[in-house]
Amino acid sequence: MTAVHTQVPEAAVKATAEVLQGALVDLLDLSLIAKQAHWNILGPRFRSIHLQLDEVVATARSYADTIAERSATIGVPPDGRAATLARQTRLAQPPEGWLKDDAVVELLVEALAGTIRRMHERIHTTGETDLVSQDVLLGLTAQLEKHHWMFQAEQPTPR
């Protein structure tokens, strides 16, 4: 039984809900990874990367809320519980303790790349199931791609 009725066709709700749940898990975990790195980064680029990590956290948290609310809007309760994140995450976790600035950059480049890859798959799926959800994912992915570009620019250039 659902307390919310939607204009999204019933056949499309399940596929859209799966997409939104996957995006929610990615975003919540990305925000936790970036915040963990934010607290533990060390190195000569501490300040600039420290601030850059907060931008990733803000994007991930803001869009996580939007994604969760979209899921509720189509009649499917979102699941952002810690146990769910632990079971469903596909993002590599940072090691315990202090993190060198170069390691943080590499961690974020990889985490963002994987998240963006899955977002593109989700965009494709929602193009067939729910254009409103697709629109949310398009805006989100543009922001994630911008963060990815900025972290890639922090990597040492090959000689």
HELIX and SHEET records of a PDB file:
HELIX    1   1 GLU A   10  ASN A   40  1                                  31    
HELIX    2   2 PHE A   46  THR A   73  1                                  28    
HELIX    3   3 ALA A   82  GLN A   88  1                                   7    
HELIX    4   4 ASP A  101  THR A  129  1                                  29    
HELIX    5   5 LEU A  131  ALA A  153  1                                  23    
SHEET    1   A 2 ILE A  41  LEU A  42  0                                        
SHEET    2   A 2 LEU A  99  LYS A 100  1                                        
END                                                                             
